Amino acid sequence: MLDAKLLRTDLENVATELAKRDYQLDTQSLTLLEEQRKAIQVKTQELQNERNTRSKSIGQAKARGEDIAPLLAEVSQLGNELDAAKAEQDEVLAKINDIVSAIPNLLHESVPVGADENDNVEVKRWGTPKEFDFEVKDHVDLGLAIDKGLDFESGAKLAGTRFTVMRGKIAKLHRALAQFMLDMHTEQHGYQEMYVPYLVNADSLFGTGQLPKFGEDLFHTELSNKQFSLIPTSEVPLTNLVRDEIVDEADLPIKMTAHTPCFRSEAGSGGRDIRGLIRQHQFDKVEMVQIVKPEDSFTALDELTGHAEAILEKLELPYRTMALCSGDVGFSATKTFDLEVWLPAQNTYREISSCSNMGDFQARRMQARFRNSETNKPELLHTLNGSGLAVGRTLVAILENYQQEDGSIKIPTALQPYMGGATQIG
C-alpha cells in the first residue's frame, strides 16, 4: 500500500508514475474524498471541543444551584452530532481505503518503461541451448512414455483439467528437485527452512497484496463459518510472519525458504498453456523470502535473483534473466527480474522464476516494522520474494533438455545423489 501522506501531498506526481504501469489513478475521486475527510475532521474536532466545554459548565451551573437540564440536553445533542460525524468520517475513510488498497506499487526508477512482456529487457544469458540430432519431444510425450509418469487423464478424473498425477520415477525426480533446491538454499545461501500452513486468512492475503484485487485468482474454502484460502505461493504465509511485529534490527536480514504446493485458479490465463505442466491449478514451488532494512533491499534483490540463478546453473539448464518493464511488473513489486529457462520443444525461453523487491509496499499493509537502533523509532521493513524454483517447470526443463533419442532422460549430475545414484530414467 502506498503512503497516505504521499497521496495527500503529491497526488499528481503519483498519478504520473502509475501511468507507466498503464494504471489510471482516479485523482478526482481521491481529491474529493480527501476534502470531505478534512471537513468532517474539522467538524468532529469542533463538536468534541464544544461538548467538552458544555460538560464542564454543567458542574459549574450545578454548584451555583442552577437548572442543568438545558445543558444536559445540549450535551446529549452534541454527543449525537459527534457520533454522526464520526460515522460519516468512518464511511469516507473506508471509501479512501478501498481506492488506496487497489493502487499498485510505485516502480523503481531503474525499471524500463514498456507496455508488456515484449518490452522486457534481457540483462543476462547463461548456457547454450543443446542442438539435438533427432526430433525433440515435449515433456508431455516424454512423461507419458516413462511408465505414464505424467498422467494428465487421471488428474482430470480426480479433480478436473489442469491437475496432474505423477508416478514412479517421474514423481521421484519431482521430489528430488524440491529437496535439491531446499538443500542449496539452506546450506549454501543462508535461508532457514520453514513449514507453513497451506490455508491462510484474509488478513494474510491482504498483507501481501492478493486481496482485495486478485480474489478471483484464489481457491476459497470455509470451515465452521471461518473463511480461508489456499495459498497461491508460500510468499503469503512466510512474509506474513512479520505482520503486526516490530522486528529486532539485530535479527535482520530474515531469510526463509519453504517447499509447498501452490493453488491458483488461473482466472486470467485465457486458456493459455493448457497442454502439460506449464500452467496448473496445483503445482509445487520452493520459495525464497527476505525481510530486510530499507537501505539493503536492492542489494538483496540481486542476491536473491542470484540464488535462483544458481539452481539453474547447477542443473546446467540454459536460461536468461529479464528485467521486467513497467507494464509487466506485478501489483506489489517495485522491481522484478524473471528467469526464463530454455525449452527445446517450444524453441523458446519460458518463465521459471520471478524475483521481486516489494519495497515497503507489503510492510505498510502488514504494519511490519523494525526498530531503528539510531533513532529508536519503528520503521517499515522491506520485503522481497522469489521462486527458487517452480518445481514443475524445472521438471519440464529437465525432461526436455536432458532427453535422449530413445526417450530416456539423463539425470543432471547435481540430482544423481537424490535419485539413488541413477544416471538416467526411462
TACORNOR-V993416 format. One record per backbone hydrogen bond with DSSP energy under -0.5 kcal/mol. NH is the residue of the N-H (numbers start at 1). CO is the residue of the C=O. Records with the same first field share a line. If there is no record, write none. Layout:
NH=CO, CO
//
This chain:
7=3
8=4
9=5
10=6
14=10
15=11
16=12
17=13
18=14
19=15
20=16, 17
21=18
22=19
23=18
24=22
25=23
27=25
30=26
31=27
32=28
33=29
34=30
35=31
36=32
37=33
38=34
39=35
40=36
41=37
42=38
43=39
44=40
45=41
46=42
47=43
48=44
49=45
50=46
51=47
52=48
53=49
54=50
55=51
56=52
57=53
58=54
59=55
60=56
61=57
62=58
63=59
64=60
65=62
66=61
68=66
72=68
73=69
74=70
75=71
76=72
77=73
78=74
79=75
80=76
81=77
82=78
83=79
84=80
85=81
86=82
87=83
88=84
89=85
90=86
91=87
92=88
93=89
94=90
95=91
96=92
97=93
98=94
99=95
100=96
101=97
102=99
103=100
105=331
108=334
111=108
119=116
120=117
121=323
122=120
123=321
124=321
126=319
132=130
142=138
143=139
144=140
145=141
146=142
147=145
148=144
149=143, 146
150=143
151=149, 165
152=150
155=151
156=152
157=153
158=154
159=155
160=155
163=160
165=151
167=149
170=167
171=167
172=168
173=169
174=170
175=171
176=172
177=173
178=174
179=175
180=176
181=177
182=178
183=179
184=180
185=181
186=182
187=183
188=184
189=184
191=185
192=255
193=191
194=257
200=229
205=201
206=202
207=203
208=204
209=205, 206
210=205
211=205
214=210
215=212
217=214
218=215
220=218
221=228
223=226
226=223
228=221
229=200
230=219
231=198
236=233
238=234
239=235
240=236
241=238
242=239
243=240
244=366
245=242
247=245, 369
251=248
252=249
253=291
254=291
255=253
256=289
257=192
258=287
260=258, 285
262=283
263=231
264=281
265=217
269=266
272=269
274=271
276=274
278=275
279=273
281=162
282=162
283=262
285=260
286=389
287=258, 285
288=386
289=256
290=384
291=254
292=382
296=293
297=294
300=296
301=297
302=298
303=299
304=300
305=301
306=302
307=303
308=304
309=305
310=306
311=307
312=308
313=309
314=310
315=311
316=313
317=312
318=316
319=126
320=340
321=124
322=338
323=121
324=322, 336
326=112
327=114
328=325
329=325
333=330
334=357
335=357
337=355
338=322
339=353
340=320
341=350
342=318
343=348
344=342
346=343
347=343
348=343
350=341
352=339
353=339
355=337
356=354, 385
357=335
358=356, 383
361=358
364=360
365=361
366=362
367=363
368=363
369=245, 367
370=379
371=247
372=370, 377
376=372
379=370
381=368
382=292
383=359
384=290
385=356
386=288
387=354
388=286
390=352
391=284, 389
392=284
394=390
395=391
396=392
397=393
398=394
399=395
400=396
401=397
402=398
403=400
404=408
407=404
409=425
410=402
411=423
412=410
415=412
416=412, 413
418=415
419=415, 416
420=417
421=416
422=419
425=409
//
